[in-house]
């Protein structure tokens, strides 16, 4: 973004709209500064129309193909005031029902009062030949709708940029100003990119008092939502919530308690008692937790049972056909899955989880049952497909997700339209949060088998809840934990070190000729420099240039010299430096360049993609938090960016760049569910909250062929010793216990 001192202010009239995108407000138009001076103006100018007077602030740029242009940073517009400009405005067909001929008749009749007539006296229009009373009413309604757009944009420009103003208008239409005035806090609840702090500042400008009930209620909801999204809590204990709201809003205790009681009475939050503790839930999270417990209990009770003799025959048949012998725990897992409505299979790398999945698929297919394979992320689903040689989908795709509105997705598959499959096998189940588990269970018909495969020792899910661990801890459902590392897996130091870490033992860092290497470095700067050299020079020189595409740097944190923020800048400079042949775009002080590796950092449920499958174009929607792609093309004129996520081609407009960040280096949390051929892990001193055993274990188990640790050996060993478990407030253990006792 250029400095304010580089900004230029221009005023003129829109003469021609060359291009306009109603979804994001991006427009290209010609504007006259005087009778003889025409310029091309580009940027986010929502609903700009011919004849409007515009004040634009921005900078002059030179496009390589289209020459000199004025790039708008922000703008204001006014309706035309003179008879000539009013005629030009109406003749441009901006108002539905008015073409050039009708525009001239109206302006000839009413002159500079035309807009007042259109808005307030539509019946006068019927005096004009060719305009019936019905058409006059329709013209007036269309004008008021267009004027409403303008009003929303003018109102919002004091608070947000144009792209956010477009989201506001798309959400509430011409009523947006009234909606915001009545409750400014809806902005942070329903408009992506508007923080509670921003909504609170707007409310203060509008005269909202510090202890206003609407403000405190919004603060309570925000605090519950924030802790769900950022800390994984499904509920907050009242003794934590009330002090948190008091501190955040600088209010008295009685004000916070009174607002909470009103929200409870209105059903906006739910009170649940877990023992003696009063627990405050957002309604949607309470309903999700209680439904998960009810449905899992139902699935486990109503599934048809198999006799031990029949189970033994099925297993022996597969062993004979495959010429193998299942280990004792693998055999128990297969038998449990056949006999129970719900079975959980856990175990670290190399313990044979995939072997169990293949066996179950063979047996269930022989039984004539339909099977669905799924995983929480696209990469995890792809790995599952490769391991089983069968189609695996993301859970979102399995449930046929569709975009409903600006708030959240909707799944076509639910209780009223359940999945047809008789067996649902979910891999990487440790990543499933409570809301996704709720959606999945709603789509499974009673009588079906649900098999959850995962590694309970990995990090908890990014979203709220600790679902897999809570299910296992409840001891309510059949759970088999595979522990034996098979002979072939024992040859991998990645696998043996991963299990050592998980047991609390220090990993072997001395090997020089295996698949697990350690490079000691004394400080964070040296660590970061070594990581960059490995990617740019040392590994390509040793293993060939093709290894560049196989490397993923995974770090404990975003911060520090070896955190993702600084590492991505360093790695972009050595792996994809500036070039005259590569277009780039700067957004929020980050330069995105053609060829960059990028990650989607929030779920976007409505962005379309397409891919080629067997010579045909397949279309879909949704790019999700953690998906990694490569920028293939940047179109500076259209302000769009084409990105390839594995085999899915997606077009982003520049207003969506706040959903992307560089992905040369990603955090361990973002890497969950993925597997990479080569993982480089910087190890540096940071907060003990992050430097934990399960974080190190999760990072190491992301690698398929090679792990390189770079940094401080003492920190490696302290991470192994730090078995700090993430504390999350969840109600599943309590509800599972209730069902077990009943």
NORKAUR-V558550 format. One record per residue. N is the residue number from 1. RES is the residue in one small letter. OMEGA is omega in whole degrees, -180 to 180 (NA if undefined). Layout:
n=N res=RES omega=OMEGA
n=N res=RES omega=OMEGA
This chain:
n=1 res=x omega=180
n=2 res=x omega=177
n=3 res=x omega=179
n=4 res=x omega=-178
n=5 res=x omega=178
n=6 res=x omega=-176
n=7 res=x omega=178
n=8 res=x omega=177
n=9 res=x omega=180
n=10 res=x omega=175
n=11 res=x omega=180
n=12 res=x omega=-178
n=13 res=x omega=179
n=14 res=x omega=-179
n=15 res=x omega=-178
n=16 res=x omega=174
n=17 res=x omega=-177
n=18 res=x omega=-177
n=19 res=x omega=178
n=20 res=x omega=177
n=21 res=x omega=-176
n=22 res=x omega=-178
n=23 res=x omega=-176
n=24 res=x omega=176
n=25 res=x omega=-179
n=26 res=x omega=-176
n=27 res=x omega=171
n=28 res=x omega=-178
n=29 res=x omega=172
n=30 res=x omega=-178
n=31 res=x omega=178
n=32 res=x omega=176
n=33 res=x omega=175
n=34 res=x omega=-178
n=35 res=x omega=-174
n=36 res=x omega=-172
n=37 res=x omega=178
n=38 res=x omega=178
n=39 res=x omega=173
n=40 res=x omega=-179
n=41 res=x omega=-179
n=42 res=x omega=177
n=43 res=x omega=-180
n=44 res=x omega=180
n=45 res=x omega=-173
n=46 res=x omega=171
n=47 res=x omega=177
n=48 res=x omega=-175
n=49 res=x omega=178
n=50 res=x omega=178
n=51 res=x omega=-179
n=52 res=x omega=173
n=53 res=x omega=-174
n=54 res=x omega=168
n=55 res=x omega=-175
n=56 res=x omega=176
n=57 res=x omega=-178
n=58 res=x omega=-177
n=59 res=x omega=175
n=60 res=x omega=177
n=61 res=x omega=176
n=62 res=x omega=178
n=63 res=x omega=-177
n=64 res=x omega=-179
n=65 res=x omega=-171
n=66 res=x omega=173
n=67 res=x omega=-173
n=68 res=x omega=-179
n=69 res=x omega=175
n=70 res=x omega=-177
n=71 res=x omega=-174
n=72 res=x omega=172
n=73 res=x omega=172
n=74 res=x omega=-174
n=75 res=x omega=173
n=76 res=x omega=177
n=77 res=x omega=179
n=78 res=x omega=175
n=79 res=x omega=179
n=80 res=x omega=-176
n=81 res=x omega=-178
n=82 res=x omega=-180
n=83 res=x omega=-178
n=84 res=x omega=-178
n=85 res=x omega=175
n=86 res=x omega=179
n=87 res=x omega=180
n=88 res=x omega=-180
n=89 res=x omega=-178
n=90 res=x omega=-179
n=91 res=x omega=-177
n=92 res=x omega=179
n=93 res=x omega=176
n=94 res=x omega=179
n=95 res=x omega=-179
n=96 res=x omega=180
n=97 res=x omega=180
n=98 res=x omega=173
n=99 res=x omega=-177
n=100 res=x omega=-178
n=101 res=x omega=180
n=102 res=x omega=179
n=103 res=x omega=-179
n=104 res=x omega=179
n=105 res=x omega=-178
n=106 res=x omega=-178
n=107 res=x omega=176
n=108 res=x omega=-177
n=109 res=x omega=-170
n=110 res=x omega=175
n=111 res=x omega=-176
n=112 res=x omega=177
n=113 res=x omega=-174
n=114 res=x omega=-176
n=115 res=x omega=177
n=116 res=x omega=178
n=117 res=x omega=-179
n=118 res=x omega=-176
n=119 res=x omega=-168
n=120 res=x omega=-176
n=121 res=x omega=-176
n=122 res=x omega=-179
n=123 res=x omega=178
n=124 res=x omega=-177
n=125 res=x omega=-177
n=126 res=x omega=176
n=127 res=x omega=-177
n=128 res=x omega=-178
n=129 res=x omega=178
n=130 res=x omega=179
n=131 res=x omega=178
n=132 res=x omega=178
n=133 res=x omega=179
n=134 res=x omega=-180
n=135 res=x omega=178
n=136 res=x omega=178
n=137 res=x omega=-180
n=138 res=x omega=179
n=139 res=x omega=-180
n=140 res=x omega=179
n=141 res=x omega=179
n=142 res=x omega=178
n=143 res=x omega=-179
n=144 res=x omega=176
n=145 res=x omega=178
n=146 res=x omega=178
n=147 res=x omega=177
n=148 res=x omega=176
n=149 res=x omega=-179
n=150 res=x omega=-179
n=151 res=x omega=179
n=152 res=x omega=-179
n=153 res=x omega=180
n=154 res=x omega=179
n=155 res=x omega=-174
n=156 res=x omega=-174
n=157 res=x omega=177
n=158 res=x omega=-172
n=159 res=x omega=-175
n=160 res=x omega=170
n=161 res=x omega=-177
n=162 res=x omega=-177
n=163 res=x omega=177
n=164 res=x omega=178
n=165 res=x omega=177
n=166 res=x omega=178
n=167 res=x omega=180
n=168 res=x omega=-179
n=169 res=x omega=180
n=170 res=x omega=-179
n=171 res=x omega=-171
n=172 res=x omega=178
n=173 res=x omega=-177
n=174 res=x omega=178
n=175 res=x omega=-172
n=176 res=x omega=-178
n=177 res=x omega=179
n=178 res=x omega=179
n=179 res=x omega=-178
n=180 res=x omega=180
n=181 res=x omega=-179
n=182 res=x omega=-180
n=183 res=x omega=-179
n=184 res=x omega=-175
n=185 res=x omega=173
n=186 res=x omega=180
n=187 res=x omega=-177
n=188 res=x omega=180
n=189 res=x omega=-170
n=190 res=x omega=-178
n=191 res=x omega=179
n=192 res=x omega=177
n=193 res=x omega=178
n=194 res=x omega=-178
n=195 res=x omega=175
n=196 res=x omega=-179
n=197 res=x omega=180
n=198 res=x omega=179
n=199 res=x omega=-180
n=200 res=x omega=179
n=201 res=x omega=176
n=202 res=x omega=179
n=203 res=x omega=179
n=204 res=x omega=177
n=205 res=x omega=-179
n=206 res=x omega=174
n=207 res=x omega=178
n=208 res=x omega=-178
n=209 res=x omega=-177
n=210 res=x omega=-177
n=211 res=x omega=178
n=212 res=x omega=-177
n=213 res=x omega=-180
n=214 res=x omega=-180
n=215 res=x omega=-177
n=216 res=x omega=178
n=217 res=x omega=176
n=218 res=x omega=178
n=219 res=x omega=178
n=220 res=x omega=180
n=221 res=x omega=180
n=222 res=x omega=-177
n=223 res=x omega=176
n=224 res=x omega=180
n=225 res=x omega=-179
n=226 res=x omega=-178
n=227 res=x omega=175
n=228 res=x omega=-176
n=229 res=x omega=-173
n=230 res=x omega=-175
n=231 res=x omega=174
n=232 res=x omega=-178
n=233 res=x omega=177
n=234 res=x omega=176
n=235 res=x omega=172
n=236 res=x omega=173
n=237 res=x omega=-179
n=238 res=x omega=-178
n=239 res=x omega=174
n=240 res=x omega=-175
n=241 res=x omega=-175
n=242 res=x omega=177
n=243 res=x omega=179
n=244 res=x omega=179
n=245 res=x omega=179
n=246 res=x omega=-179
n=247 res=x omega=-176
n=248 res=x omega=-173
n=249 res=x omega=-178
n=250 res=x omega=-179
n=251 res=x omega=180
n=252 res=x omega=-177
n=253 res=x omega=-177
n=254 res=x omega=177
n=255 res=x omega=179
n=256 res=x omega=-179
n=257 res=x omega=179
n=258 res=x omega=179
n=259 res=x omega=179
n=260 res=x omega=179
n=261 res=x omega=178
n=262 res=x omega=179
n=263 res=x omega=177
n=264 res=x omega=-180
n=265 res=x omega=-179
n=266 res=x omega=-179
n=267 res=x omega=-180
n=268 res=x omega=170
n=269 res=x omega=-176
n=270 res=x omega=175
n=271 res=x omega=174
n=272 res=x omega=179
n=273 res=x omega=174
n=274 res=x omega=-171
n=275 res=x omega=179
n=276 res=x omega=-175
n=277 res=x omega=174
n=278 res=x omega=-173
n=279 res=x omega=-178
n=280 res=x omega=180
n=281 res=x omega=157
n=282 res=x omega=-171
n=283 res=x omega=-175
n=284 res=x omega=179
n=285 res=x omega=177
n=286 res=x omega=-180
n=287 res=x omega=179
n=288 res=x omega=-178
n=289 res=x omega=-178
n=290 res=x omega=178
n=291 res=x omega=180
n=292 res=x omega=-179
n=293 res=x omega=-180
n=294 res=x omega=-175
n=295 res=x omega=178
n=296 res=x omega=177
n=297 res=x omega=180
n=298 res=x omega=-178
n=299 res=x omega=-177
n=300 res=x omega=-177
n=301 res=x omega=-170
n=302 res=x omega=-178
n=303 res=x omega=180
n=304 res=x omega=-178
n=305 res=x omega=176
n=306 res=x omega=177
n=307 res=x omega=178
n=308 res=x omega=-180
n=309 res=x omega=179
n=310 res=x omega=179
n=311 res=x omega=179
n=312 res=x omega=180
n=313 res=x omega=179
n=314 res=x omega=-178
n=315 res=x omega=-179
n=316 res=x omega=178
n=317 res=x omega=179
n=318 res=x omega=179
n=319 res=x omega=-180
n=320 res=x omega=-179
n=321 res=x omega=-177
n=322 res=x omega=-179
n=323 res=x omega=178
n=324 res=x omega=178
n=325 res=x omega=-180
n=326 res=x omega=175
n=327 res=x omega=-175
n=328 res=x omega=-178
n=329 res=x omega=176
n=330 res=x omega=179
n=331 res=x omega=179
n=332 res=x omega=180
n=333 res=x omega=180
n=334 res=x omega=-179
n=335 res=x omega=-180
n=336 res=x omega=-179
n=337 res=x omega=179
n=338 res=x omega=-172
n=339 res=x omega=-173
n=340 res=x omega=175
n=341 res=x omega=179
n=342 res=x omega=176
n=343 res=x omega=178
n=344 res=x omega=178
n=345 res=x omega=179
n=346 res=x omega=178
n=347 res=x omega=180
n=348 res=x omega=-179
n=349 res=x omega=176
n=350 res=x omega=-178
n=351 res=x omega=171
n=352 res=x omega=178
n=353 res=x omega=-179
n=354 res=x omega=178
n=355 res=x omega=178
n=356 res=x omega=180
n=357 res=x omega=-179
n=358 res=x omega=180
n=359 res=x omega=180
n=360 res=x omega=179
n=361 res=x omega=180
n=362 res=x omega=-175
n=363 res=x omega=-179
n=364 res=x omega=177
n=365 res=x omega=178
n=366 res=x omega=177
n=367 res=x omega=-180
n=368 res=x omega=-179
n=369 res=x omega=175
n=370 res=x omega=-173
n=371 res=x omega=172
n=372 res=x omega=175
n=373 res=x omega=-179
n=374 res=x omega=178
n=375 res=x omega=-175
n=376 res=x omega=-176
n=377 res=x omega=179
n=378 res=x omega=-179
n=379 res=x omega=179
n=380 res=x omega=178
n=381 res=x omega=179
n=382 res=x omega=177
n=383 res=x omega=-180
n=384 res=x omega=177
n=385 res=x omega=-179
n=386 res=x omega=-177
n=387 res=x omega=-175
n=388 res=x omega=-176
n=389 res=x omega=178
n=390 res=x omega=-178
n=391 res=x omega=172
n=392 res=x omega=-178
n=393 res=x omega=166
n=394 res=x omega=178
n=395 res=x omega=179
n=396 res=x omega=-179
n=397 res=x omega=178
n=398 res=x omega=-178
n=399 res=x omega=177
n=400 res=x omega=-179
n=401 res=x omega=172
n=402 res=x omega=-178
n=403 res=x omega=-177
n=404 res=x omega=-179
n=405 res=x omega=-177
n=406 res=x omega=-172
n=407 res=x omega=-175
n=408 res=x omega=-180
n=409 res=x omega=174
n=410 res=x omega=-180
n=411 res=x omega=179
n=412 res=x omega=179
n=413 res=x omega=179
n=414 res=x omega=-178
n=415 res=x omega=-178
n=416 res=x omega=180
n=417 res=x omega=-172
n=418 res=x omega=174
n=419 res=x omega=179
n=420 res=x omega=-172
n=421 res=x omega=-179
n=422 res=x omega=-178
n=423 res=x omega=178
n=424 res=x omega=180
n=425 res=x omega=-177
n=426 res=x omega=176
n=427 res=x omega=-179
n=428 res=x omega=-175
n=429 res=x omega=178
n=430 res=x omega=-179
n=431 res=x omega=-174
n=432 res=x omega=176
n=433 res=x omega=-172
n=434 res=x omega=-178
n=435 res=x omega=178
n=436 res=x omega=177
n=437 res=x omega=177
n=438 res=x omega=-180
n=439 res=x omega=-180
n=440 res=x omega=-177
n=441 res=x omega=179
n=442 res=x omega=-176
n=443 res=x omega=-178
n=444 res=x omega=-176
n=445 res=x omega=177
n=446 res=x omega=-176
n=447 res=x omega=179
n=448 res=x omega=175
n=449 res=x omega=173
n=450 res=x omega=-179
n=451 res=x omega=-178
n=452 res=x omega=-180
n=453 res=x omega=180
n=454 res=x omega=178
n=455 res=x omega=-174
n=456 res=x omega=-179
n=457 res=x omega=177
n=458 res=x omega=179
n=459 res=x omega=176
n=460 res=x omega=-179
n=461 res=x omega=178
n=462 res=x omega=180
n=463 res=x omega=-174
n=464 res=x omega=175
n=465 res=x omega=178
n=466 res=x omega=-161
n=467 res=x omega=-176
n=468 res=x omega=-180
n=469 res=x omega=178
n=470 res=x omega=178
n=471 res=x omega=-179
n=472 res=x omega=-177
n=473 res=x omega=-178
n=474 res=x omega=-176
n=475 res=x omega=-178
n=476 res=x omega=-174
n=477 res=x omega=-179
n=478 res=x omega=-178
n=479 res=x omega=176
n=480 res=x omega=-180
n=481 res=x omega=179
n=482 res=x omega=-176
n=483 res=x omega=-176
n=484 res=x omega=175
n=485 res=x omega=-175
n=486 res=x omega=-168
n=487 res=x omega=-178
n=488 res=x omega=180
n=489 res=x omega=-179
n=490 res=x omega=180
n=491 res=x omega=180
n=492 res=x omega=177
n=493 res=x omega=174
n=494 res=x omega=-176
n=495 res=x omega=-179
n=496 res=x omega=177
n=497 res=x omega=178
n=498 res=x omega=180
n=499 res=x omega=177
n=500 res=x omega=178
n=501 res=x omega=-177
n=502 res=x omega=178
n=503 res=x omega=-177
n=504 res=x omega=180
n=505 res=x omega=180
n=506 res=x omega=-179
n=507 res=x omega=176
n=508 res=x omega=-179
n=509 res=x omega=-172
n=510 res=x omega=-173
n=511 res=x omega=179
n=512 res=x omega=-174
n=513 res=x omega=-180
n=514 res=x omega=-179
n=515 res=x omega=-179
n=516 res=x omega=-176
n=517 res=x omega=174
n=518 res=x omega=178
n=519 res=x omega=-178
n=520 res=x omega=175
n=521 res=x omega=-170
n=522 res=x omega=180
n=523 res=x omega=-174
n=524 res=x omega=-180
n=525 res=x omega=176
n=526 res=x omega=179
n=527 res=x omega=-179
n=528 res=x omega=179
n=529 res=x omega=-180
n=530 res=x omega=178
n=531 res=x omega=180
n=532 res=x omega=179
n=533 res=x omega=179
n=534 res=x omega=-178
n=535 res=x omega=-171
n=536 res=x omega=-170
n=537 res=x omega=-165
n=538 res=x omega=-180
n=539 res=x omega=176
n=540 res=x omega=-180
n=541 res=x omega=-177
n=542 res=x omega=-171
n=543 res=x omega=-180
n=544 res=x omega=-176
n=545 res=x omega=-176
n=546 res=x omega=-179
n=547 res=x omega=179
n=548 res=x omega=-177
n=549 res=x omega=-175
n=550 res=x omega=-174
n=551 res=x omega=169
n=552 res=x omega=174
n=553 res=x omega=179
n=554 res=x omega=-176
n=555 res=x omega=179
n=556 res=x omega=-169
n=557 res=x omega=172
n=558 res=x omega=-169
n=559 res=x omega=177
n=560 res=x omega=-180
n=561 res=x omega=-179
n=562 res=x omega=173
n=563 res=x omega=-173
n=564 res=x omega=-174
n=565 res=x omega=-178
n=566 res=x omega=178
n=567 res=x omega=-180
n=568 res=x omega=177
n=569 res=x omega=-179
n=570 res=x omega=-176
n=571 res=x omega=176
n=572 res=x omega=-178
n=573 res=x omega=-177
n=574 res=x omega=-176
n=575 res=x omega=-179
n=576 res=x omega=-176
n=577 res=x omega=178
n=578 res=x omega=-180
n=579 res=x omega=175
n=580 res=x omega=-178
n=581 res=x omega=-177
n=582 res=x omega=177
n=583 res=x omega=-179
n=584 res=x omega=-179
n=585 res=x omega=179
n=586 res=x omega=179
n=587 res=x omega=-179
n=588 res=x omega=177
n=589 res=x omega=176
n=590 res=x omega=178
n=591 res=x omega=173
n=592 res=x omega=-173
n=593 res=x omega=174
n=594 res=x omega=-177
n=595 res=x omega=-180
n=596 res=x omega=172
n=597 res=x omega=-174
n=598 res=x omega=179
n=599 res=x omega=170
n=600 res=x omega=-173
n=601 res=x omega=172
n=602 res=x omega=176
n=603 res=x omega=174
n=604 res=x omega=-170
n=605 res=x omega=-173
n=606 res=x omega=-179
n=607 res=x omega=-177
n=608 res=x omega=173
n=609 res=x omega=175
n=610 res=x omega=178
n=611 res=x omega=179
n=612 res=x omega=178
n=613 res=x omega=178
n=614 res=x omega=177
n=615 res=x omega=180
n=616 res=x omega=178
n=617 res=x omega=178
n=618 res=x omega=-178
n=619 res=x omega=177
n=620 res=x omega=177
n=621 res=x omega=173
n=622 res=x omega=168
n=623 res=x omega=-166
n=624 res=x omega=179
n=625 res=x omega=180
n=626 res=x omega=177
n=627 res=x omega=-178
n=628 res=x omega=180
n=629 res=x omega=180
n=630 res=x omega=177
n=631 res=x omega=-179
n=632 res=x omega=-177
n=633 res=x omega=174
n=634 res=x omega=179
n=635 res=x omega=-175
n=636 res=x omega=179
n=637 res=x omega=-180
n=638 res=x omega=-176
n=639 res=x omega=178
n=640 res=x omega=-178
n=641 res=x omega=178
n=642 res=x omega=-177
n=643 res=x omega=178
n=644 res=x omega=175
n=645 res=x omega=-171
n=646 res=x omega=-179
n=647 res=x omega=-178
n=648 res=x omega=178
n=649 res=x omega=-175
n=650 res=x omega=175
n=651 res=x omega=176
n=652 res=x omega=167
n=653 res=x omega=-171
n=654 res=x omega=178
n=655 res=x omega=-178
n=656 res=x omega=-174
n=657 res=x omega=175
n=658 res=x omega=175
n=659 res=x omega=-176
n=660 res=x omega=167
n=661 res=x omega=180
n=662 res=x omega=-175
n=663 res=x omega=171
n=664 res=x omega=174
n=665 res=x omega=178
n=666 res=x omega=177
n=667 res=x omega=179
n=668 res=x omega=180
n=669 res=x omega=-179
n=670 res=x omega=-177
n=671 res=x omega=-177
n=672 res=x omega=178
n=673 res=x omega=-178
n=674 res=x omega=173
n=675 res=x omega=-178
n=676 res=x omega=178
n=677 res=x omega=-177
n=678 res=x omega=177
n=679 res=x omega=172
n=680 res=x omega=-175
n=681 res=x omega=174
n=682 res=x omega=179
n=683 res=x omega=-178
n=684 res=x omega=-176
n=685 res=x omega=179
n=686 res=x omega=-177
n=687 res=x omega=178
n=688 res=x omega=178
n=689 res=x omega=-179
n=690 res=x omega=-174
n=691 res=x omega=-174
n=692 res=x omega=-180
n=693 res=x omega=-176
n=694 res=x omega=175
n=695 res=x omega=179
n=696 res=x omega=179
n=697 res=x omega=179
n=698 res=x omega=-179
n=699 res=x omega=-178
n=700 res=x omega=-177
n=701 res=x omega=174
n=702 res=x omega=-173
n=703 res=x omega=178
n=704 res=x omega=-173
n=705 res=x omega=-174
n=706 res=x omega=172
n=707 res=x omega=174
n=708 res=x omega=173
n=709 res=x omega=-180
n=710 res=x omega=176
n=711 res=x omega=-166
n=712 res=x omega=-178
n=713 res=x omega=179
n=714 res=x omega=178
n=715 res=x omega=176
n=716 res=x omega=-177
n=717 res=x omega=178
n=718 res=x omega=175
n=719 res=x omega=178
n=720 res=x omega=-179
n=721 res=x omega=-176
n=722 res=x omega=-179
n=723 res=x omega=-180
n=724 res=x omega=-180
n=725 res=x omega=179
n=726 res=x omega=178
n=727 res=x omega=177
n=728 res=x omega=176
n=729 res=x omega=178
n=730 res=x omega=-179
n=731 res=x omega=-177
n=732 res=x omega=180
n=733 res=x omega=-179
n=734 res=x omega=-178
n=735 res=x omega=176
n=736 res=x omega=179
n=737 res=x omega=178
n=738 res=x omega=-179
n=739 res=x omega=180
n=740 res=x omega=-179
n=741 res=x omega=-178
n=742 res=x omega=NA
